[in-house]
Amino acid sequence: DDLADEMEDVDFDDEGADEPDAEAWDTEEDDEGVEDGMEAQDDSEVTFALHSASVFCVSLDPKTNTLAVTGGEDDKAFVWRLSDGELLFECSGHKDSVTCAGFSHDSVFVATGDMSGLIKVWRVDSKEEVWSFEVGDLEWMEWHPQAHVLLAGTADGNSWMWKIPSGDCKTFQGPSCPATCGRILPDGKRAVVGYEDGTMRIWDLKQGTSLHVLKGQDGHQDPLTCVASNQDGSLILTGSVDCHAKLINSATGKVVCVFKVDSIAPKTPAGEGEEPESNSVESLGFCNVMPLAAVGYLDGTLAIYDLTTQSLRHKCQHESGIVQLLWEESSAVVYTCSLDGAVRLWDARSGKMISEYRGHAAEILDFAVNKDASIVVTTSGDHQAKVFCVQRPDR
């Protein structure tokens, strides 16, 4: 009865925005409403809500696939448990948006990097910071696939490589423009780095020398946005603001073919003071089990290419821009996340959508898929990270 009396005193119509626990009053009605033009359906199992601004990046620990690290615009990074969203520890001390975060190949270390160029490495089991270093403005960061070695690219065109935790360092000098994207090839001996001037270099990590440079007609006409390699590292894909994706033989450094899609999204004529709608390649990747590659565009097109015939196989249209795509490790299923806040699974053989998951009230900015493709973890402009169970009995 006391509880009932107290409940009568609660004004459910009150916005309650100023109250610290307004979040806790999650009434059923919210689920019916539409927030920012997005349905408020929530298919997620777990929501991690400790960030207080947009969450830019997420990575899963490769060894156990039980932990996530997320970084955000609130200058914070957190390591937390996927099963219940429980915080393990905060990667403290950043003074700018945390845009890069990832675990080492054996999940012993986790690295976090912010836009200003401060990179920190923590030992996961002891939750202690073991190394930090400051570079120029950070563009990207990646762990070596077999060693405790970290690679990062900066706005001054340099790529940096460190042994962790000793901090032994090597730099690879690119052109004097940002090193916009990079990837260590599966052999662990070479890295491919893309630059803002449209050039791409393949570096020998041991010698510190450039093995191949693609520029001019062979390179891109605009900044590179993303790079990927196939499973054995023999082929590289590069994507650019120029809307082209180039398939490159990593041994010879020669362009095998160029993929370009005719945009089918209706272009609205730009009004006064408005920018015309732009398009670019935002993400790309290779299928491990079939000779297929996927390219995701800002206009919402997902293009599936057949590498044997070098032809377009399917075009899967999204209503809003694709932010990132990932292939399942052992099937021809490709995942996309987009600006409309949804994760979608596509069958690359048929070009059909398998399923769609929603739960965010803003655009998805990054996502990760665990090894057995049972879980997707997303981060969003709504200040949250979410865990979705996507395992289906028939797959």
FITOR-519911 format. One line per 10 residues: number of its first residue (from 1); their letters; for each residue x, y, z of C-alpha. Coordinates in Angstrom, 2 decimals, padded with zeros to 5 digits, always signed. Layout:
BEGIN
NUM	a	X:Y:Z  ...
//
This chain:
BEGIN
1	ddlademedv	+000.00:+000.00:+000.00  +002.82:+002.36:+000.87  +004.36:+001.66:-002.49  +001.05:+002.34:-004.21  +000.77:+005.68:-002.40  +004.28:+006.61:-003.45  +003.53:+005.66:-007.03  +000.54:+008.01:-007.07  +002.90:+010.86:-006.25  +005.03:+010.17:-009.31
11	dfddegadep	+004.14:+012.38:-012.23  +004.70:+010.21:-015.28  +004.00:+013.06:-017.66  +006.91:+015.02:-016.27  +009.83:+015.10:-018.69  +012.07:+014.28:-015.74  +015.09:+015.20:-017.81  +016.81:+017.00:-014.97  +016.46:+014.15:-012.53  +019.54:+011.95:-012.34
21	daeawdteed	+017.53:+008.74:-012.46  +015.15:+009.82:-015.16  +016.75:+007.06:-017.22  +015.38:+004.47:-014.84  +011.77:+005.35:-015.66  +011.74:+003.33:-018.83  +008.01:+003.12:-019.43  +006.42:+000.83:-022.00  +005.11:+003.80:-023.94  +008.64:+004.78:-024.94
31	degvedgmea	+008.89:+001.58:-026.93  +005.94:+002.55:-029.06  +007.13:+006.09:-029.75  +009.43:+007.23:-032.47  +012.62:+008.92:-031.39  +014.34:+011.20:-033.88  +012.38:+009.55:-036.64  +013.63:+006.10:-035.66  +011.48:+003.35:-034.26  +012.18:+002.76:-030.61
41	qddsevtfal	+012.22:-001.02:-031.00  +015.18:-002.55:-029.20  +016.41:-005.97:-030.30  +019.54:-005.82:-028.15  +020.33:-008.11:-025.20  +022.68:-005.76:-023.32  +023.11:-001.97:-023.36  +026.33:-000.35:-022.12  +025.47:+003.22:-021.14  +028.48:+004.65:-019.27
51	hsasvfcvsl	+029.55:+006.95:-022.12  +028.17:+010.48:-021.97  +028.65:+011.34:-025.66  +028.88:+009.59:-029.05  +030.67:+006.23:-028.93  +033.11:+006.11:-031.86  +034.79:+002.72:-031.72  +034.47:-000.83:-030.44  +036.66:-003.90:-030.48  +036.21:-007.40:-029.01
61	dpktntlavt	+038.91:-009.39:-027.27  +039.99:-012.03:-029.82  +040.92:-014.77:-027.37  +037.72:-015.24:-025.36  +035.28:-012.94:-027.18  +033.84:-012.03:-023.77  +035.13:-008.44:-023.44  +034.61:-005.25:-025.40  +036.50:-001.97:-025.38  +034.68:+001.19:-026.47
71	ggeddkafvw	+035.94:+004.74:-026.94  +033.97:+007.93:-027.27  +033.64:+011.66:-027.72  +033.57:+012.01:-023.92  +037.39:+011.40:-023.93  +036.78:+008.05:-022.24  +037.42:+004.40:-023.03  +035.98:+001.47:-021.10  +036.65:-002.27:-021.03  +033.45:-004.15:-020.20
81	rlsdgellfe	+031.85:-007.58:-020.21  +029.58:-008.52:-023.10  +027.41:-010.89:-021.05  +026.00:-008.24:-018.72  +027.58:-004.88:-019.65  +029.55:-004.89:-016.38  +032.49:-002.42:-016.35  +035.89:-004.08:-015.90  +037.96:-000.90:-015.89  +038.20:+002.58:-017.36
91	csghkdsvtc	+041.16:+003.43:-019.60  +041.60:+006.83:-017.99  +043.77:+009.82:-018.83  +042.68:+010.72:-022.36  +042.14:+014.40:-023.09  +040.43:+014.14:-026.47  +037.86:+011.93:-028.21  +038.92:+008.27:-028.12  +038.66:+007.19:-031.76  +040.75:+004.00:-031.76
101	agfshdsvfv	+040.66:+001.03:-029.39  +041.64:-002.60:-029.72  +042.96:-005.74:-028.03  +046.24:-007.45:-028.90  +045.98:-010.79:-030.77  +046.15:-012.77:-027.50  +043.93:-010.38:-025.48  +046.79:-009.65:-023.05  +046.84:-005.91:-023.83  +044.27:-003.32:-024.82
111	atgdmsglik	+045.28:-000.09:-026.59  +043.30:+003.15:-026.71  +044.13:+006.19:-028.83  +042.61:+009.67:-028.90  +042.40:+012.25:-031.68  +045.18:+014.38:-030.24  +047.58:+011.43:-030.61  +047.85:+010.12:-027.06  +048.03:+006.31:-027.19  +047.85:+004.20:-024.03
121	vwrvdskeev	+048.24:+000.46:-023.52  +046.80:-001.44:-020.56  +047.38:-004.95:-019.31  +043.92:-006.51:-019.24  +044.38:-008.91:-016.30  +045.97:-006.36:-013.94  +043.98:-003.38:-015.37  +047.20:-001.34:-015.24  +048.60:+001.08:-017.78  +051.90:-000.33:-019.07
131	wsfevgdlew	+052.84:+002.13:-021.83  +051.86:+005.45:-023.35  +053.16:+007.61:-026.17  +052.15:+010.84:-027.84  +052.20:+011.26:-031.62  +050.62:+013.83:-033.96  +046.86:+013.80:-034.60  +045.86:+010.13:-034.77  +044.10:+008.76:-037.86  +044.07:+004.99:-037.20
141	mewhpqahvl	+045.66:+002.32:-035.04  +046.01:-001.45:-035.35  +047.60:-004.36:-033.49  +049.89:-006.81:-035.25  +048.11:-010.15:-035.92  +050.79:-012.29:-034.21  +052.90:-010.07:-031.96  +052.74:-007.39:-029.26  +053.36:-004.71:-031.87  +051.17:-001.65:-032.47
151	lagtadgnsw	+050.95:+000.31:-035.72  +049.37:+003.76:-036.06  +048.99:+006.43:-038.73  +049.01:+010.17:-038.09  +047.94:+013.41:-039.78  +051.55:+014.35:-040.63  +051.78:+011.36:-043.00  +053.87:+009.15:-040.73  +053.08:+005.62:-039.68  +054.52:+004.49:-036.35
161	mwkipsgdck	+055.33:+001.01:-035.10  +056.07:+000.13:-031.46  +056.98:-003.00:-029.58  +054.79:-003.22:-026.47  +055.58:-002.76:-023.61  +059.27:-001.95:-024.34  +058.30:+000.94:-026.64  +060.98:+000.26:-029.29  +059.87:+002.47:-032.16  +060.11:+002.70:-035.94
171	tfqgpscpat	+058.56:+005.30:-038.26  +057.55:+005.04:-041.91  +057.54:+008.41:-043.62  +054.72:+008.90:-046.07  +053.90:+011.97:-048.17  +053.32:+015.14:-046.15  +049.57:+014.56:-045.86  +047.54:+012.41:-043.45  +047.96:+008.63:-043.44  +044.19:+008.10:-043.52
181	cgrilpdgkr	+043.94:+004.30:-043.22  +046.18:+001.29:-042.75  +046.20:-002.47:-042.34  +048.89:-004.99:-041.44  +048.84:-007.82:-043.98  +048.24:-011.39:-042.71  +051.93:-012.37:-043.16  +052.74:-009.84:-040.42  +055.72:-008.60:-042.45  +054.04:-005.93:-044.56
191	avvgyedgtm	+051.49:-003.17:-044.06  +049.39:-001.26:-046.55  +048.80:+002.44:-045.83  +046.50:+004.84:-047.69  +046.99:+008.61:-047.78  +044.94:+011.75:-048.25  +046.59:+012.56:-051.59  +045.17:+009.35:-053.12  +048.42:+007.38:-052.93  +048.90:+003.95:-051.36
201	riwdlkqgts	+052.08:+002.38:-050.10  +052.97:-001.18:-049.15  +055.63:-001.12:-046.44  +058.16:-003.74:-045.40  +057.80:-003.54:-041.62  +061.20:-005.05:-040.83  +063.29:-003.01:-043.26  +061.18:+000.13:-042.91  +061.18:+000.50:-046.68  +058.38:+001.07:-049.14
211	lhvlkgqdgh	+057.89:-001.98:-051.41  +055.27:-000.48:-053.74  +053.77:+002.96:-054.28  +050.54:+003.50:-056.19  +050.02:+007.07:-057.31  +048.81:+009.10:-060.28  +046.50:+007.05:-062.49  +047.21:+003.88:-060.49  +046.32:+005.59:-057.22  +043.05:+007.26:-056.30
221	qdpltcvasn	+042.02:+010.78:-057.29  +040.81:+011.59:-053.76  +041.73:+010.63:-050.18  +041.70:+006.94:-049.29  +039.06:+005.99:-046.72  +039.64:+002.27:-046.14  +041.87:-000.69:-046.99  +041.39:-004.44:-046.60  +043.21:-007.63:-047.56  +042.01:-011.15:-048.29
231	qdgsliltgs	+042.84:-014.04:-045.97  +046.26:-014.90:-047.40  +047.20:-011.27:-048.08  +047.64:-011.79:-051.82  +044.96:-009.22:-052.69  +044.32:-005.74:-051.32  +041.23:-003.58:-051.76  +041.42:+000.19:-051.36  +038.44:+002.55:-051.14  +038.34:+006.28:-051.63
241	vdchaklins	+036.29:+009.46:-051.62  +036.49:+009.18:-055.44  +033.92:+006.32:-055.19  +036.30:+003.79:-056.69  +037.51:+000.58:-055.10  +040.77:-000.81:-056.48  +041.79:-004.45:-056.37  +045.58:-004.73:-056.08  +048.01:-007.65:-056.26  +050.08:-007.20:-053.09
251	atgkvvcvfk	+053.13:-009.03:-054.48  +053.46:-006.90:-057.62  +051.73:-003.73:-056.43  +049.75:-003.70:-059.68  +046.07:-002.75:-059.96  +044.11:-005.85:-061.03  +040.83:-004.03:-061.60  +038.77:-001.00:-060.55  +035.24:-001.37:-059.20  +032.88:+001.56:-059.57
261	vdsiapktpa	+029.14:+001.67:-059.05  +026.69:+003.96:-060.79  +024.84:+005.66:-057.98  +021.12:+004.87:-058.03  +020.19:+007.00:-055.04  +018.28:+010.03:-056.31  +020.45:+013.08:-055.97  +018.55:+016.03:-054.61  +019.60:+019.25:-056.33  +021.49:+021.43:-053.89
271	gegeepesns	+019.64:+024.49:-052.73  +021.38:+027.77:-051.99  +024.16:+027.32:-049.48  +023.66:+023.54:-049.49  +026.29:+021.04:-050.44  +025.31:+018.64:-053.22  +024.99:+015.11:-051.79  +028.35:+013.43:-051.85  +029.22:+009.77:-052.17  +032.32:+007.80:-051.22
281	veslgfcnvm	+033.50:+004.29:-050.40  +033.18:+003.96:-046.62  +034.09:+000.33:-045.97  +035.10:-002.82:-047.81  +036.19:-006.40:-047.21  +036.79:-009.88:-048.63  +034.72:-013.01:-048.09  +036.80:-015.90:-046.68  +034.82:-018.78:-048.19  +034.01:-017.55:-051.71
291	plaavgyldg	+035.82:-015.26:-054.19  +033.64:-012.28:-053.28  +034.29:-008.75:-052.05  +031.87:-006.21:-050.61  +032.03:-002.43:-050.92  +029.82:-000.10:-048.86  +029.05:+003.44:-050.03  +027.90:+006.61:-048.31  +024.80:+006.71:-050.56  +023.63:+003.43:-049.00
301	tlaiydlttq	+024.70:+001.05:-051.76  +026.22:-002.30:-050.76  +027.94:-003.76:-053.81  +028.96:-007.44:-053.89  +031.62:-008.15:-056.51  +032.66:-011.50:-057.97  +036.48:-011.53:-057.96  +036.84:-014.32:-060.55  +034.86:-012.45:-063.20  +035.62:-009.00:-061.70
311	slrhkcqhes	+031.96:-008.12:-062.11  +029.15:-006.72:-059.97  +027.10:-009.60:-058.56  +024.55:-007.85:-056.35  +023.57:-004.34:-055.37  +021.81:-004.12:-051.99  +020.30:-000.71:-051.37  +020.08:+000.86:-047.89  +017.98:+003.93:-047.23  +020.88:+005.72:-045.60
321	givqllwees	+024.66:+005.67:-045.75  +026.69:+002.59:-044.86  +029.20:+003.31:-042.10  +030.96:-000.04:-041.99  +030.70:-003.61:-043.22  +032.14:-006.88:-041.93  +032.10:-010.43:-043.32  +031.29:-013.43:-041.19  +034.48:-015.42:-040.71  +033.25:-018.72:-042.19
331	savvytcsld	+030.29:-017.95:-044.42  +029.14:-015.73:-047.27  +027.19:-013.45:-044.92  +028.07:-009.76:-044.81  +026.98:-007.36:-042.05  +026.36:-003.67:-042.55  +025.68:-000.87:-040.10  +024.29:+002.41:-041.29  +023.29:+005.95:-040.44  +019.68:+004.86:-039.82
341	gavrlwdars	+020.79:+002.99:-036.68  +020.24:-000.57:-037.95  +022.51:-003.60:-038.37  +021.65:-005.78:-041.35  +022.82:-009.24:-042.39  +022.97:-010.01:-046.12  +023.42:-013.29:-047.96  +026.09:-012.41:-050.51  +025.16:-015.36:-052.72  +021.57:-014.23:-053.26
351	gkmiseyrgh	+021.90:-010.53:-052.44  +018.93:-010.90:-050.07  +018.71:-009.43:-046.58  +018.65:-012.16:-043.91  +017.74:-010.06:-040.90  +017.78:-006.59:-039.39  +018.45:-005.48:-035.82  +017.51:-002.15:-034.28  +017.88:-000.53:-030.89  +019.80:+002.70:-031.33
361	aaeildfavn	+018.20:+006.14:-031.36  +020.96:+007.56:-033.59  +023.40:+006.46:-036.28  +025.69:+003.48:-035.67  +029.33:+004.61:-035.80  +031.18:+001.30:-035.42  +030.49:-002.37:-034.82  +032.21:-005.70:-034.25  +031.19:-009.34:-034.78  +032.47:-012.14:-032.55
371	kdasivvtts	+034.28:-015.20:-033.95  +031.36:-017.61:-034.20  +029.09:-014.86:-035.54  +026.62:-015.17:-032.66  +027.02:-011.63:-031.33  +027.22:-008.15:-032.84  +028.34:-005.19:-030.71  +027.46:-001.71:-031.96  +028.34:+001.83:-030.90  +026.26:+004.89:-031.68
381	gdhqakvfcv	+025.77:+008.62:-031.60  +023.11:+007.98:-028.91  +025.96:+007.55:-026.33  +025.37:+003.79:-026.07  +026.94:+000.51:-027.05  +024.64:-002.48:-027.56  +025.05:-006.25:-027.76  +022.79:-008.12:-030.21  +022.45:-011.91:-030.40  +022.30:-012.82:-034.08
391	qrpdr	+022.84:-016.58:-033.99  +020.17:-018.41:-035.96  +019.58:-022.15:-035.77  +019.63:-022.56:-039.56  +023.06:-021.00:-039.99
//
